[in-house]
């Protein structure tokens, strides 16, 4: 497998990276095409392939950017496009509207159980961990009979916002006889959810690469007993093992990007999320230990990387969940 981006993808990645270095916000990223690159031409974008998603989210991960792109575009616009809501999907990809996707419910663990119910064009239920809900203009809500579109501020819609460990925000959402519009069945989630898992894995890959580079530089400059600690063989071996695992994660993410629209997508999704989640936790733990005391300080650059990697493992199913899922899919 050839791990190379096209010239256009590379140019977009370089532009996004430079914009992040200059402190550009999400509006600047959208103007460059970060959202449009995640949708096909038929959906109002100019990309939409797995490698497009890999490029965008690896770059966002390396820049430690906290944006609504994953939830509003990959999930939100992806679902809207699949439902035939082309105008709304294009607006979400351009950043003109923001979409939050409310799927998880209290008391479940990655099982997708839905008890939110619809009575005509009204929804009643509870949703949890709805990323970006407090800034959303629209919510896509799963119910027992399909997916519904709810406008922010609708009657009976309340939410309690809170901070996430990766720097973003989410909310607990309550719906009580809330006006909503049915846009399609739960089967519309298949491709957008797989794409979102690719996105979170690519983001984690970018963070792992940056954490590895930061740690390598620290080992070269931190001295003990009159020598850089990177000259100690035990630390060299630990760092070499870590770099090897990151390379395995890179291969897995590329493999998923290539097979995102293949017939065996689900197996690749499960295998990749399981491996990347495990490696992300290993990188978080090892980089802190290799740094020593400074790695535990909140002010140091490593701290947000560690939180982001731990969050990446948990989101959309942790490593153990996807390992079980892969085994079940392989045996089927």
C-alpha positions as CSV (number, residue, x, y, z in Angstrom):
1,X,0.0,0.0,0.0
2,X,1.4,3.4,-0.9
3,X,1.1,5.9,1.9
4,X,1.1,9.1,-0.2
5,X,-1.3,12.0,-0.6
6,X,-2.2,13.6,-3.9
7,X,-0.7,17.0,-4.7
8,X,-4.0,18.7,-4.0
9,X,-4.4,17.0,-0.6
10,X,-0.8,17.9,0.3
11,X,-1.4,21.6,-0.6
12,X,-4.6,21.6,1.5
13,X,-2.8,20.0,4.5
14,X,0.0,22.6,4.3
15,X,-2.4,25.4,4.1
16,X,-4.4,24.2,7.1
17,X,-1.1,23.6,9.1
18,X,0.1,27.1,8.4
19,X,-3.2,28.6,9.4
20,X,-3.2,26.7,12.7
21,X,0.3,27.9,13.4
22,X,-0.8,31.5,12.9
23,X,-3.7,30.9,15.4
24,X,-6.4,30.6,12.7
25,X,-9.9,29.8,14.0
26,X,-12.5,27.3,12.6
27,X,-13.9,30.0,10.2
28,X,-10.4,30.3,8.6
29,X,-10.1,26.5,8.3
30,X,-13.5,26.4,6.6
31,X,-12.6,29.1,4.2
32,X,-9.6,27.0,3.1
33,X,-11.9,24.1,2.5
34,X,-11.5,21.9,5.5
35,X,-15.2,21.1,5.5
36,X,-15.7,20.9,1.8
37,X,-12.8,18.4,1.5
38,X,-14.9,15.9,3.5
39,X,-17.8,15.7,1.1
40,X,-18.0,14.5,-2.5
41,X,-18.9,16.8,-5.4
42,X,-22.4,15.4,-5.4
43,X,-22.8,16.4,-1.8
44,X,-21.5,19.9,-2.3
45,X,-17.8,19.3,-1.6
46,X,-14.7,18.5,-3.6
47,X,-13.3,15.4,-1.9
48,X,-15.0,13.0,0.4
49,X,-12.6,10.1,0.1
50,X,-11.0,8.3,3.1
51,X,-7.6,9.8,2.3
52,X,-9.1,13.3,2.2
53,X,-10.4,12.7,5.7
54,X,-7.1,11.3,6.8
55,X,-5.2,14.4,5.6
56,X,-7.6,16.9,7.2
57,X,-7.8,15.2,10.6
58,X,-4.2,14.2,10.9
59,X,-3.4,17.9,10.3
60,X,-6.0,19.0,12.9
61,X,-4.5,16.5,15.4
62,X,-1.0,17.7,14.9
63,X,-2.2,21.3,15.4
64,X,-4.2,20.3,18.5
65,X,-7.1,22.2,17.0
66,X,-10.4,22.0,18.8
67,X,-13.1,22.4,16.1
68,X,-16.6,21.2,15.3
69,X,-15.5,19.8,12.0
70,X,-15.9,16.1,13.0
71,X,-19.3,16.4,14.5
72,X,-20.8,19.1,12.3
73,X,-19.4,17.9,8.9
74,X,-18.3,14.3,9.0
75,X,-21.2,13.2,11.1
76,X,-23.8,15.9,10.6
77,X,-23.3,16.8,7.0
78,X,-22.6,13.2,6.2
79,X,-26.0,12.2,7.6
80,X,-27.8,15.1,5.9
81,X,-26.3,14.3,2.5
82,X,-27.3,10.6,2.9
83,X,-30.8,11.7,3.7
84,X,-31.1,13.9,0.6
85,X,-30.8,17.2,2.5
86,X,-28.2,18.5,0.1
87,X,-28.6,22.2,0.9
88,X,-28.2,21.8,4.6
89,X,-25.2,19.4,4.1
90,X,-23.5,22.0,1.9
91,X,-24.2,24.7,4.5
92,X,-22.7,22.6,7.3
93,X,-19.6,21.8,5.2
94,X,-19.1,25.6,4.6
95,X,-19.6,26.4,8.3
96,X,-22.8,28.4,7.7
97,X,-24.6,26.1,10.1
98,X,-23.4,23.8,12.8
99,X,-24.8,20.4,13.4
100,X,-24.6,18.3,16.5
101,X,-25.5,14.6,16.4
102,X,-27.3,13.1,19.4
103,X,-27.1,9.4,19.4
104,X,-26.0,8.1,22.8
105,X,-28.4,7.7,25.7
106,X,-27.8,7.5,29.5
107,X,-27.0,4.1,30.9
108,X,-25.6,2.5,27.7
109,X,-22.0,1.5,26.9
110,X,-21.4,1.7,23.1
111,X,-24.4,-0.6,22.5
112,X,-26.5,2.0,20.5
113,X,-29.7,1.3,22.4
114,X,-32.3,3.9,21.6
115,X,-35.4,4.6,23.7
116,X,-36.1,8.2,22.6
117,X,-39.5,8.0,21.0
118,X,-41.5,10.0,18.5
119,X,-45.2,10.8,18.5
120,X,-46.0,12.3,15.2
121,X,-43.6,15.2,14.7
122,X,-42.7,15.4,18.4
123,X,-39.7,13.8,20.2
124,X,-39.3,12.8,23.9
125,X,-36.2,11.4,25.4
126,X,-32.7,12.0,26.9
127,X,-29.4,12.1,25.1
128,X,-25.9,12.2,26.6
129,X,-22.4,13.3,25.5
130,X,-23.7,15.3,22.6
131,X,-20.5,17.0,21.3
132,X,-20.9,20.6,20.2
133,X,-24.6,20.8,21.1
134,X,-24.3,24.2,22.9
135,X,-23.0,25.8,19.6
136,X,-25.2,23.9,17.2
137,X,-27.9,25.5,15.0
138,X,-29.4,22.0,14.3
139,X,-29.4,18.7,16.0
140,X,-29.8,15.3,14.4
141,X,-31.5,13.0,17.0
142,X,-31.9,9.3,16.9
143,X,-35.3,7.8,17.9
144,X,-36.7,4.3,17.8
145,X,-38.1,4.8,14.3
146,X,-35.3,6.9,12.6
147,X,-33.3,10.1,12.6
148,X,-34.9,13.5,13.2
149,X,-33.8,17.0,12.6
150,X,-34.4,19.4,15.5
151,X,-33.7,23.2,15.4
152,X,-31.7,24.7,18.3
153,X,-34.0,26.6,20.5
154,X,-37.0,24.4,19.7
155,X,-39.8,24.1,22.3
156,X,-39.1,21.4,24.9
157,X,-35.4,21.2,24.1
158,X,-33.1,21.8,27.0
159,X,-29.4,21.1,27.5
160,X,-26.7,21.2,30.2
161,X,-23.3,22.0,28.7
162,X,-19.9,20.8,30.1
163,X,-16.3,20.7,29.2
164,X,-14.6,17.6,27.7
165,X,-11.1,16.5,28.5
166,X,-9.9,17.1,24.9
167,X,-10.8,20.8,25.1
168,X,-14.2,20.6,23.4
169,X,-17.6,20.8,24.9
170,X,-20.6,18.5,25.0
171,X,-24.1,18.6,26.6
172,X,-26.8,16.4,28.2
173,X,-29.8,17.0,26.0
174,X,-33.5,16.6,27.1
175,X,-36.4,16.6,24.7
176,X,-40.0,16.9,25.9
177,X,-42.6,16.9,23.2
178,X,-40.0,18.7,21.0
179,X,-40.9,19.6,17.4
180,X,-38.8,17.5,14.9
181,X,-38.7,16.4,11.3
182,X,-38.0,12.8,10.3
183,X,-35.2,12.7,7.7
184,X,-34.6,9.0,7.4
185,X,-33.9,5.6,9.0
186,X,-31.1,4.6,11.4
187,X,-29.4,2.9,8.4
188,X,-28.2,6.4,7.3
189,X,-25.7,6.3,10.2
190,X,-23.5,3.5,8.7
191,X,-21.1,5.4,6.5
192,X,-21.0,8.7,8.5
193,X,-20.2,6.8,11.7
194,X,-17.4,4.8,10.0
195,X,-16.1,8.1,8.6
196,X,-16.2,9.6,12.0
197,X,-14.1,6.7,13.4
198,X,-11.6,7.2,10.7
199,X,-11.5,10.9,11.6
200,X,-10.9,10.3,15.3
201,X,-8.2,7.8,14.5
202,X,-6.5,10.2,12.0
203,X,-6.7,12.9,14.6
204,X,-5.1,10.6,17.2
205,X,-2.4,9.7,14.7
206,X,-1.5,13.4,14.3
207,X,-1.3,13.9,18.1
208,X,0.8,10.8,18.5
209,X,3.3,12.0,15.9
210,X,3.6,15.3,17.6
211,X,3.9,13.8,21.1
212,X,6.7,11.5,19.7
213,X,8.6,14.4,18.2
214,X,8.2,16.4,21.5
215,X,9.5,13.5,23.5
216,X,12.4,12.8,21.2
217,X,13.5,16.5,21.4
218,X,13.3,16.3,25.2
219,X,15.5,13.2,25.4
220,X,18.1,15.0,23.3
221,X,18.2,18.1,25.4
222,X,17.5,17.0,29.0
223,X,20.8,16.1,30.7
224,X,21.6,14.0,33.7
225,X,25.0,12.9,34.9
226,X,26.4,15.3,32.3
227,X,24.8,13.5,29.4
228,X,21.6,13.8,27.4
229,X,19.2,11.2,28.8
230,X,18.5,10.1,25.3
231,X,22.0,8.5,25.2
232,X,20.9,6.0,27.8
233,X,20.2,2.7,26.1
234,X,17.1,1.8,28.2
235,X,15.4,5.0,27.1
236,X,16.4,4.5,23.5
237,X,14.8,1.1,23.5
238,X,11.6,2.5,25.0
239,X,11.4,5.3,22.5
240,X,12.1,2.9,19.6
241,X,9.3,0.6,20.7
242,X,7.0,3.6,20.9
243,X,7.9,4.8,17.4
244,X,7.3,1.3,16.1
245,X,3.8,1.2,17.6
246,X,3.0,4.6,16.1
247,X,4.1,3.3,12.7
248,X,1.7,0.4,13.1
249,X,-1.1,2.8,13.9
250,X,-0.3,4.9,10.8
251,X,-0.5,1.8,8.6
252,X,-3.9,0.8,10.2
253,X,-5.3,4.3,9.6
254,X,-4.2,4.4,6.0
255,X,-5.7,0.9,5.5
256,X,-9.0,2.1,6.9
257,X,-8.9,5.2,4.7
258,X,-8.5,3.1,1.6
259,X,-11.3,0.7,2.6
260,X,-13.7,3.3,3.9
261,X,-16.2,2.6,1.0
262,X,-15.3,-1.1,0.6
263,X,-17.5,-4.1,1.2
264,X,-15.5,-5.1,4.3
265,X,-15.5,-1.6,5.9
266,X,-16.9,-2.7,9.2
267,X,-14.0,-5.1,9.9
268,X,-11.5,-2.5,9.0
269,X,-13.2,0.0,11.2
270,X,-13.2,-2.3,14.2
271,X,-9.6,-3.4,13.7
272,X,-8.3,0.1,13.3
273,X,-10.2,1.7,16.2
274,X,-9.0,-1.2,18.5
275,X,-5.4,-0.8,17.5
276,X,-5.3,3.0,17.5
277,X,-7.1,3.2,20.8
278,X,-4.5,0.8,22.4
279,X,-1.5,2.7,20.9
280,X,-3.0,6.1,21.8
281,X,-3.1,5.0,25.5
282,X,0.4,3.6,25.3
283,X,1.8,6.8,23.8
284,X,0.0,8.9,26.4
285,X,1.5,6.8,29.2
286,X,5.0,6.4,27.8
287,X,5.6,10.0,26.8
288,X,4.7,11.1,30.3
289,X,7.1,8.6,31.8
290,X,9.9,9.5,29.4
291,X,9.5,13.1,30.3
292,X,9.6,12.5,34.0
293,X,8.2,15.1,36.4
294,X,7.6,17.8,33.8
295,X,5.3,15.4,31.9
296,X,2.9,15.6,34.8
297,X,2.6,19.4,34.7
298,X,-0.5,21.1,33.3
299,X,1.5,23.9,31.8
300,X,3.7,21.7,29.6
301,X,2.8,21.2,26.0
302,X,2.4,17.4,26.5
303,X,-0.7,17.7,28.8
304,X,-3.3,18.5,26.1
305,X,-1.9,15.8,23.9
306,X,-2.3,13.2,26.6
307,X,-5.9,14.2,27.3
308,X,-6.7,14.2,23.6
309,X,-5.3,10.7,23.2
310,X,-7.2,9.3,26.1
311,X,-10.4,10.8,24.8
312,X,-9.7,9.4,21.3
313,X,-9.7,5.9,22.7
314,X,-13.0,6.3,24.5
315,X,-15.0,8.0,21.7
316,X,-17.1,5.8,19.4
317,X,-16.2,2.7,21.4
318,X,-12.9,2.0,23.2
319,X,-10.2,-0.5,22.2
320,X,-11.8,-3.5,24.0
321,X,-15.2,-2.8,22.5
322,X,-13.9,-2.8,19.0
323,X,-11.7,-5.8,19.5
324,X,-14.9,-7.7,20.6
325,X,-16.7,-6.3,17.5
326,X,-13.9,-7.4,15.2
327,X,-13.9,-10.9,16.6
328,X,-17.7,-11.1,16.1
329,X,-17.5,-9.8,12.5
330,X,-14.6,-12.2,11.7
331,X,-16.6,-15.2,13.0
332,X,-19.8,-14.2,11.2
